[in-house]
Every structure is written in structure tokens, then in C-alpha cells.
Amino acid sequence: MDTPGIILLVVSASISFGLGRLFVYFRDKKRKEKKEQALKRAAQALRDAPPEAESKNKSKRKRQLNQQKDRF
């Protein structure tokens, strides 16, 4: 293989690698944004959920009250 052929091979390989990394970067960025939005929606759904009916078990009632205090 002559010198121009090697140079062309190296340049094309580096461009290909760079484009591949760029696509992976943007794909991961998009996935991260979607994941954050899903977490926000889940947290909002928990906040908007109606409170559970109060339990007849005294210990469970205490835990429920503590959980409600911890949420807010």
C-alpha cells in the first residue's frame, strides 16, 4: 500500500469513528432526557395520588403518618 492510500484509510477511519461517537452521544443524551421526564411524571403521580385509607392497625397508621410527613 502506498502512502496516499494509508493516509486516506486513516482519515476515513477517524471520520467514521468520530461520527459513530457523535451519534452515540446524542442517543444517550436523548435517553437520559426521556428517563428524567419519566421520573418526574412518576413523582408527580405519587404526589397527586389520593391518600390511602387509614389502617385499623395502630402500628401501620403510625408508619403511614410518618411516610406522609416524609413526602412533604
C-alpha positions as CSV (number, residue, x, y, z in Angstrom):
1,M,0.0,0.0,0.0
2,D,1.3,3.4,-0.9
3,T,1.4,6.5,1.4
4,P,-1.7,8.3,0.0
5,G,-3.7,5.1,0.4
6,I,-2.7,4.7,4.1
7,I,-3.4,8.4,4.7
8,L,-6.8,8.1,3.1
9,L,-7.5,4.9,5.2
10,V,-6.6,6.7,8.5
11,V,-8.6,9.8,7.7
12,S,-11.7,7.8,6.7
13,A,-11.4,5.6,9.8
14,S,-11.1,8.6,12.1
15,I,-14.1,10.3,10.5
16,S,-16.1,7.2,10.8
17,F,-15.1,6.7,14.5
18,G,-15.9,10.4,15.2
19,L,-19.4,10.2,13.6
20,G,-20.1,7.0,15.5
21,R,-19.2,8.6,18.8
22,L,-21.3,11.7,17.9
23,F,-24.4,9.5,17.2
24,V,-23.9,7.6,20.5
25,Y,-23.5,10.8,22.4
26,F,-26.8,12.3,21.1
27,R,-28.6,8.9,21.5
28,D,-27.5,8.7,25.2
29,K,-28.5,12.3,25.8
30,K,-31.9,11.7,24.4
31,R,-32.4,8.6,26.5
32,K,-31.3,10.5,29.6
33,E,-33.8,13.2,29.0
34,K,-36.6,10.7,28.5
35,K,-35.7,8.9,31.7
36,E,-35.7,12.2,33.7
37,Q,-39.1,13.0,32.3
38,A,-40.5,9.6,33.2
39,L,-39.1,10.0,36.8
40,K,-40.7,13.5,37.1
41,R,-44.0,12.1,35.9
42,A,-43.8,9.2,38.3
43,A,-43.0,11.5,41.2
44,Q,-45.9,13.8,40.2
45,A,-48.3,10.8,40.1
46,L,-47.2,9.8,43.6
47,R,-47.8,13.4,44.9
48,D,-51.2,13.6,43.1
49,A,-52.4,10.1,44.2
50,P,-55.2,10.1,46.7
51,P,-54.2,9.2,50.3
52,E,-54.6,5.6,51.3
53,A,-57.4,4.7,53.6
54,E,-56.4,4.8,57.2
55,S,-55.5,1.4,58.6
56,K,-57.1,-0.2,61.6
57,N,-53.7,-1.4,62.7
58,K,-52.1,1.1,65.1
59,S,-48.5,0.5,64.0
60,K,-49.4,0.7,60.4
61,R,-51.2,4.0,60.9
62,K,-48.1,5.4,62.5
63,R,-46.0,4.3,59.6
64,Q,-48.4,5.9,57.2
65,L,-48.4,9.2,59.0
66,N,-44.6,9.2,59.1
67,Q,-44.5,8.4,55.3
68,Q,-46.8,11.3,54.6
69,K,-44.7,13.7,56.7
70,D,-41.6,12.5,54.9
71,R,-43.1,13.1,51.4
72,F,-43.8,16.8,52.1
